[in-house]
Amino acid sequence: MTADDVEAIKQLKARYFRMMDTKDWNGFAAVFCDDVVVDVTEDGGGVTHSAAEFVPRVRAAVGDAITVHHGHMPEITLTSSTTATGVWALEDELWWPPGNRVSHMHGFGHYHETYSKTPDGWRIKSMTLTRLHRIVE
């Protein structure tokens, strides 16, 4: 466990945001362990138990939207040589095309995550999104 591991986790989360915002769904899937558990209940998405289940849900929800996600102030704790936890402050904005039930959302909250170091590098093992505030139009 080194500062290099912490930096690698920061890079992983940066890829998560960039892949979602650029709609690179293969790259987005690659940031997760295959058996990732994701809880986005507060956003209406429930809990999924694999990347194969989660990624298509995200794509269906935001694939036609312009999205901008920012993660800030990471609190990363290395819990072993191959595991870690993290909390990230989040701000996101999403704009959907005309005709959708929602046209714009500006949100604030936190990601609570665990990470696993795999042969291919660090991956997100679990993720829970909590919201502090949301502006929906």
C-alpha positions in Angstrom: 0.0 0.0 0.0 1.5 3.2 -1.1 0.6 6.8 -2.2 0.7 5.3 -5.7 -2.3 3.2 -4.8 -4.2 6.2 -3.6 -3.3 8.1 -6.8 -4.5 5.1 -8.9 -7.8 5.1 -7.1 -8.2 8.8 -7.9 -7.4 8.1 -11.5 -10.0 5.3 -11.5 -12.7 7.6 -10.2 -11.7 10.3 -12.8 -12.2 7.7 -15.5 -15.6 6.8 -14.1 -16.8 10.4 -14.5 -15.1 10.9 -17.9 -16.4 7.6 -19.4 -20.0 8.3 -18.2 -19.9 11.9 -19.5 -18.4 10.9 -22.9 -20.7 7.9 -23.2 -17.9 5.4 -23.5 -19.9 2.5 -22.1 -17.1 -0.1 -22.6 -14.6 2.2 -20.7 -17.3 2.9 -18.1 -17.8 -0.9 -17.5 -14.1 -1.4 -17.1 -13.9 0.7 -13.9 -15.9 -1.8 -12.0 -15.3 -5.3 -10.7 -17.6 -7.7 -12.5 -19.6 -8.4 -9.3 -19.9 -4.7 -8.3 -22.8 -3.9 -6.0 -24.2 -0.4 -6.7 -26.9 1.2 -4.7 -28.5 4.2 -6.4 -31.8 3.9 -4.6 -31.9 7.7 -3.9 -31.9 8.3 -7.6 -34.6 5.7 -8.2 -32.3 3.1 -9.6 -32.3 0.5 -6.8 -29.5 -1.9 -6.2 -27.6 -3.9 -8.9 -25.2 -6.7 -8.3 -23.0 -6.7 -11.3 -21.4 -4.4 -13.9 -23.4 -6.2 -16.6 -26.6 -5.2 -14.7 -25.6 -1.7 -13.7 -24.0 -0.3 -16.9 -27.1 -0.8 -19.1 -29.3 0.9 -16.5 -27.0 4.0 -16.5 -26.9 4.0 -20.3 -30.7 3.8 -20.5 -31.1 6.6 -17.9 -28.5 9.1 -19.2 -27.4 7.9 -22.7 -29.3 10.6 -24.5 -28.5 13.3 -21.9 -25.6 15.8 -21.7 -24.0 15.0 -18.4 -21.3 16.7 -16.4 -20.1 14.9 -13.3 -17.4 16.2 -10.8 -16.0 14.4 -7.9 -14.2 16.3 -5.2 -12.3 16.0 -1.9 -11.7 12.2 -1.9 -11.3 10.6 1.5 -9.5 7.3 0.6 -8.4 4.8 3.2 -6.3 1.8 2.2 -7.6 -1.1 4.2 -5.2 -3.8 3.0 -2.7 -4.2 0.1 -5.7 -5.0 -2.2 -8.7 -3.2 -0.7 -9.6 0.4 0.0 -12.6 2.6 0.9 -13.5 6.1 -0.3 -15.9 8.9 0.0 -16.2 11.5 -2.8 -18.2 14.7 -2.8 -20.3 14.9 -6.0 -21.8 17.6 -8.1 -23.6 16.7 -11.3 -25.7 18.3 -14.0 -27.7 16.6 -16.6 -29.7 17.9 -19.5 -32.2 15.7 -21.3 -33.5 16.3 -24.8 -37.0 17.8 -25.3 -39.8 15.4 -24.7 -38.3 13.7 -21.6 -40.3 14.0 -18.3 -37.3 15.9 -16.8 -35.3 18.4 -18.7 -32.5 19.3 -16.2 -31.2 18.1 -12.9 -28.4 19.7 -10.8 -27.4 17.4 -7.9 -25.1 17.4 -4.9 -24.1 14.4 -2.8 -21.5 11.8 -2.0 -20.3 8.5 -3.4 -19.4 5.9 -0.7 -17.2 3.3 -2.3 -15.0 0.2 -1.8 -12.2 -0.7 -4.2 -10.4 -3.9 -5.0 -7.0 -4.2 -6.6 -7.2 -6.7 -9.4 -4.5 -8.0 -11.9 -5.8 -5.2 -14.2 -5.5 -2.5 -11.4 -7.9 -0.9 -9.0 -11.6 -1.3 -9.6 -14.8 -0.2 -7.9 -16.1 -3.1 -5.8 -19.2 -1.3 -4.3 -20.8 2.1 -4.7 -23.6 3.9 -2.9 -24.8 7.3 -4.0 -26.3 9.6 -1.4 -27.9 12.9 -2.2 -27.8 16.1 -0.2 -29.8 18.2 -2.6 -31.3 18.1 -6.0 -32.8 20.7 -8.3 -35.0 19.2 -10.9 -36.8 21.0 -13.8 
